Amino acid sequence: MSDNAANTFPKLHNASWPGVVGKGPDSEPPIDLDTMLDLTAAAEVDGVKFDGTDLFLFDPHVSIDSTDDDLKQLAEKVQSRNLVIGSVVAPVWPPTGGGSAMGSEEERSQFLEQVRKGCGIAKKLREIGVRPYGVVRIDSAAGPGDWVADPEGNQAKIAETFKQAADIATDHGERLAAEGEICWGGMHSWKRMVQLLEMVDRPDVVGFQADMSHTLLYLMGYNAPEDRLLPEDFDWNDEATFDAAYKTLTDALRPWTIDFHVAQNDGTVHGTGSHDKTGRHCLPNDPNGKLDITKRAGYWLRDENGNVTKKFEHICWDGCMFANDVMMDPQTWNDILAAMISVRNAHGWS
């Protein structure tokens, strides 16, 4: 493992969506985009700052129906803080105007319309010059509880919807990253995630978005006990067993991975507001965190022979459902940036 503080790639991004995800009427109020951008731009560790932000294309941050003028103003807002935009999240879920990827024809049409709008915004941001890299993120917009009623039939429907989404992305010169997370049907286990990507069979356009927090729960078999890789009574001090399980996980999904989130998890599930229970994002230095972030990031950023893959021009921090007082504390973002720098020093390049 290299320890080269001169590494300049991958670029380091912070996500804006923790200001929105899990917030709302039955939780804390959202944190507006300007505030999230200010917190990101202000963070600094030994002279190193965040390079950019990844965005959620939904109000109150960025409307999925943004006009060209809206997007120019967004670009100016980001560039004025010496940041760029990377990956963007298409709001494919029913509450945000989308629909289930395994639902009725109308629901799937709504899903695809949100993908079309998301890819359109992503393309325009590229053309404006504020988005030098990144992908458009999607998921199945369906719960595992509904999926399990007809696993193979629903998996086939999701695959067909994703194929149509791939055609839309291709038309816009974009790629789609499916986020593996236990709350999305058909993507709730590592085996089902690989199966879905193989069924879609568009590796040039549709890949995997690996979040270190969410993929940890794949090991534990949440929502898919038949696919767990760690024993039920696992002792977290058993490094050898964890290494073997983590290698199985990353060897299966790394070849498909086109977008990567650095994150921490304490091995539990969590949900706030309208967000379903999923991996609990923790601060990087949380004493209950189960991941050696720098070490485990290497399993995603290096190949099976230990070589840096250079597959991602940027990596992003994801820490959803933190309390607002935590997110408003500047030290939170300095600690997160320090973890990101450590990952780049160990597994990056120049």
C-alpha positions in Angstrom: 0.0 0.0 0.0 1.4 3.4 -1.0 1.4 6.3 1.4 1.9 9.1 -1.1 0.5 12.5 0.1 1.2 13.9 -3.3 -1.6 11.9 -4.9 -4.0 14.1 -6.7 -6.5 11.4 -7.9 -9.1 10.4 -7.2 -10.6 13.8 -6.6 -12.4 14.1 -3.2 -16.1 14.9 -3.1 -18.6 15.5 -0.4 -22.3 14.6 -0.9 -25.0 17.2 -0.6 -27.9 14.8 0.0 -27.3 14.2 3.7 -28.9 17.6 4.0 -32.1 16.1 2.6 -32.2 12.3 3.0 -34.1 11.3 6.2 -35.1 14.9 6.8 -38.6 16.4 6.6 -41.9 16.6 8.4 -41.4 13.5 10.6 -37.7 14.2 11.2 -35.4 17.3 11.3 -35.7 20.1 8.7 -33.6 19.8 5.6 -30.3 21.7 5.3 -30.3 23.8 2.2 -27.8 23.3 -0.7 -26.0 26.6 -0.1 -25.2 25.6 3.5 -24.0 22.1 2.4 -21.8 23.7 -0.2 -20.4 26.2 2.3 -19.6 23.5 4.8 -17.9 21.5 2.1 -15.9 24.4 0.8 -14.8 25.4 4.3 -13.3 22.1 5.3 -9.5 21.9 5.2 -6.9 19.5 6.4 -3.2 20.4 6.1 -4.0 22.6 3.1 -6.1 20.0 1.3 -9.7 20.8 0.6 -12.7 19.0 -1.0 -12.6 19.1 -4.8 -16.3 18.9 -5.5 -19.8 17.8 -4.5 -22.2 15.1 -5.6 -25.8 16.2 -5.9 -29.4 14.9 -5.4 -31.6 16.1 -8.2 -34.6 16.9 -6.1 -36.1 19.8 -4.2 -35.2 21.6 -2.1 -31.6 21.2 -3.5 -31.8 20.9 -7.3 -35.2 20.6 -9.0 -35.4 17.6 -11.5 -37.3 20.1 -13.7 -34.5 22.7 -13.6 -34.4 25.1 -16.5 -31.1 25.9 -18.4 -31.0 29.2 -16.4 -31.4 27.3 -13.2 -28.5 25.0 -14.1 -26.3 27.9 -15.0 -27.0 29.5 -11.6 -26.2 26.2 -10.0 -22.9 25.9 -11.8 -22.0 29.5 -10.8 -22.9 28.7 -7.2 -20.7 25.6 -7.1 -17.8 27.2 -9.1 -17.8 30.3 -6.9 -16.8 28.0 -4.0 -13.9 26.4 -6.1 -15.9 23.1 -6.4 -17.1 20.9 -9.3 -20.0 18.6 -9.6 -19.5 14.8 -10.0 -22.2 12.2 -9.7 -25.9 13.1 -9.5 -28.8 11.1 -8.1 -31.9 10.7 -10.2 -35.1 10.8 -8.0 -36.6 7.5 -9.3 -38.7 6.7 -6.2 -42.5 7.0 -6.1 -42.5 9.8 -3.4 -40.2 11.9 -5.7 -42.2 11.5 -8.9 -40.7 8.2 -10.1 -42.0 4.7 -9.8 -41.0 1.1 -9.0 -38.7 -0.4 -11.6 -40.6 -3.7 -11.1 -44.1 -2.0 -11.0 -46.8 -1.5 -13.5 -46.2 -0.1 -17.0 -47.1 3.3 -15.7 -44.8 3.1 -12.7 -41.9 1.9 -14.8 -42.6 4.7 -17.3 -42.4 7.2 -14.4 -39.1 5.6 -13.3 -37.7 6.0 -16.8 -38.9 9.6 -17.1 -36.9 10.5 -14.0 -33.9 8.8 -15.4 -34.3 10.8 -18.6 -34.6 14.1 -16.8 -31.6 13.2 -14.6 -29.4 12.3 -17.5 -30.5 15.5 -19.3 -29.4 17.6 -16.3 -26.1 15.6 -16.0 -25.4 16.3 -19.7 -26.1 20.0 -19.4 -23.9 20.3 -16.4 -21.1 18.7 -18.4 -21.7 21.1 -21.3 -21.6 24.1 -19.0 -18.2 22.9 -17.8 -18.9 22.4 -14.1 -19.1 18.5 -14.2 -15.9 17.0 -15.5 -16.7 13.4 -14.5 -19.3 11.3 -12.6 -22.3 9.1 -13.2 -26.1 9.2 -12.7 -27.2 7.1 -9.7 -30.3 4.9 -9.7 -31.8 1.9 -7.8 -34.9 -0.2 -8.1 -37.2 2.1 -6.2 -38.9 -0.9 -4.8 -38.7 -2.6 -1.4 -37.4 -6.1 -0.7 -40.8 -7.0 1.0 -42.6 -6.5 -2.3 -39.8 -8.0 -4.4 -39.9 -11.3 -2.4 -43.5 -12.0 -3.6 -42.0 -13.0 -7.0 -38.2 -12.9 -6.9 -37.4 -14.1 -10.4 -40.3 -12.3 -12.1 -39.5 -9.1 -10.3 -35.8 -9.4 -11.0 -36.6 -9.8 -14.7 -38.8 -6.7 -14.6 -36.1 -4.6 -12.9 -33.5 -5.8 -15.4 -35.8 -4.9 -18.3 -36.4 -1.4 -16.8 -32.6 -0.9 -16.3 -32.0 -1.9 -19.9 -34.4 0.8 -21.1 -32.7 3.2 -18.7 -29.3 2.3 -20.2 -30.6 3.3 -23.7 -31.7 6.6 -22.3 -28.2 7.1 -20.6 -26.5 6.2 -23.8 -28.4 8.8 -25.7 -27.1 11.4 -23.2 -23.5 10.2 -23.1 -24.0 9.2 -19.5 -23.5 6.0 -17.3 -25.8 4.7 -14.6 -24.6 3.4 -11.3 -27.0 1.1 -9.3 -26.5 1.6 -5.6 -26.4 -1.7 -3.7 -28.4 -1.1 -0.6 -30.4 -3.5 1.6 -33.6 -1.4 1.3 -33.9 -1.8 -2.5 -35.6 -4.9 -3.8 -33.5 -7.0 -6.2 -30.4 -5.2 -5.0 -30.7 -6.1 -1.3 -28.1 -8.9 -1.4 -24.7 -9.0 -3.0 -25.6 -12.1 -5.0 -28.8 -10.6 -6.3 -26.9 -7.4 -7.1 -24.5 -9.3 -9.3 -27.3 -11.3 -10.8 -29.1 -8.1 -11.8 -26.1 -6.5 -13.3 -25.4 -9.7 -15.3 -29.1 -9.7 -16.5 -28.9 -6.1 -17.6 -25.6 -7.0 -19.4 -24.6 -3.4 -20.3 -21.3 -3.1 -18.5 -20.4 -0.1 -20.7 -23.4 1.9 -19.4 -24.8 0.2 -16.2 -22.5 -0.5 -13.3 -22.4 -0.7 -9.5 -22.2 2.1 -7.0 -20.4 0.8 -3.9 -21.0 2.5 -0.6 -18.8 1.1 2.2 -21.6 1.4 4.8 -24.3 -0.3 2.7 -22.1 -3.1 1.4 -21.0 -4.0 4.9 -24.6 -5.1 5.6 -24.4 -7.4 2.6 -21.9 -9.4 4.6 -24.4 -9.7 7.5 -27.3 -10.9 5.4 -29.8 -8.2 6.3 -32.9 -8.8 4.2 -31.2 -11.8 2.6 -30.0 -14.2 5.3 -29.4 -16.9 2.7 -26.6 -14.8 1.2 -24.8 -13.7 4.4 -21.0 -14.1 4.4 -20.4 -13.6 8.1 -21.7 -16.0 10.7 -24.7 -14.9 12.8 -22.6 -14.8 16.0 -19.7 -13.1 14.3 -16.9 -11.8 16.6 -15.8 -8.4 15.0 -12.3 -9.0 16.4 -11.9 -12.0 14.1 -10.0 -10.3 11.4 -9.2 -13.4 9.3 -12.9 -14.3 8.9 -13.8 -10.7 8.0 -11.0 -10.5 5.5 -12.2 -13.6 3.7 -15.8 -12.4 3.6 -14.8 -8.9 2.5 -12.7 -10.3 -0.3 -15.5 -12.5 -1.6 -17.8 -9.5 -1.6 -15.4 -7.1 -3.3 -14.1 -9.7 -5.8 -17.7 -10.2 -7.0 -18.8 -6.5 -7.2 -15.5 -4.7 -7.9 -15.5 -5.5 -11.7 -18.9 -3.8 -11.9 -18.1 -0.8 -9.7 -18.1 2.6 -11.4 -18.8 4.9 -8.5 -17.5 4.7 -4.9 -18.6 6.1 -1.5 -16.2 6.2 1.4 -18.3 5.6 4.6 -18.4 4.1 8.0 -20.9 1.7 9.6 -21.4 0.3 13.1 -23.0 -3.0 11.8 -26.6 -1.9 12.5 -29.5 -0.7 10.4 -31.1 2.8 10.7 -33.7 5.0 9.1 -35.2 8.4 9.8 -38.0 10.4 8.2 -39.3 8.7 5.1 -36.1 6.8 4.4 -36.3 3.0 4.9 -34.0 1.3 7.3 -30.6 0.7 5.7 -26.9 0.8 6.8 -26.2 3.2 9.6 -23.7 5.7 8.4 -21.4 6.7 11.2 -18.7 9.4 11.5 -15.3 8.1 10.3 -13.9 8.0 13.9 -17.0 6.5 15.5 -15.7 4.1 18.2 -18.4 1.6 17.2 -17.4 1.7 13.5 -16.7 -1.7 12.1 -14.6 -0.6 9.2 -10.9 0.3 9.0 -11.8 2.8 6.3 -8.4 3.2 4.7 -7.7 -0.6 4.6 -11.2 -1.6 3.4 -11.4 1.1 0.7 -8.4 -0.6 -0.9 -10.4 -3.7 -1.5 -12.6 -1.6 -3.9 -9.9 0.7 -5.3 -7.3 -2.0 -6.0 -7.6 -5.2 -8.1 -7.1 -8.7 -6.9 -3.4 -8.3 -7.4 -3.2 -5.2 -5.3 -2.8 -2.7 -8.1 -4.6 0.6 -8.0 -7.4 0.3 -10.7 -7.7 4.1 -11.4 -11.3 3.4 -12.4 -12.8 6.4 -10.6 -11.8 10.0 -11.2 -13.5 10.9 -8.0 -14.7 9.3 -4.7 -17.4 10.7 -2.5 -18.1 10.7 1.2 -21.6 9.5 2.1 -23.1 10.0 5.6 -26.8 10.1 5.5 -29.1 10.6 8.4 -26.7 12.4 10.7 -28.3 14.9 13.1 -28.4 18.5 11.9 -26.2 19.7 14.8 -23.6 17.1 13.8 -23.7 18.4 10.2 -23.5 22.0 11.2 -20.3 21.4 13.1 -17.2 22.3 10.9 -15.1 19.7 12.7 -17.4 17.0 11.3 -16.3 17.8 7.8 -12.6 18.2 8.7 -12.7 14.7 10.2 -14.5 13.3 7.1 -12.0 15.1 4.8 -9.1 13.6 6.8 -10.5 10.1 6.2 -10.9 10.8 2.5 -7.3 12.1 2.2 -6.1 8.9 4.0 -7.9 6.8 1.4 -6.4 8.7 -1.5 -2.9 8.7 0.0 -3.1 4.9 0.3 -4.9 4.0 -2.9 -4.7 7.0 -5.3 -2.4 8.2 -8.0 -1.0 11.3 -9.5 
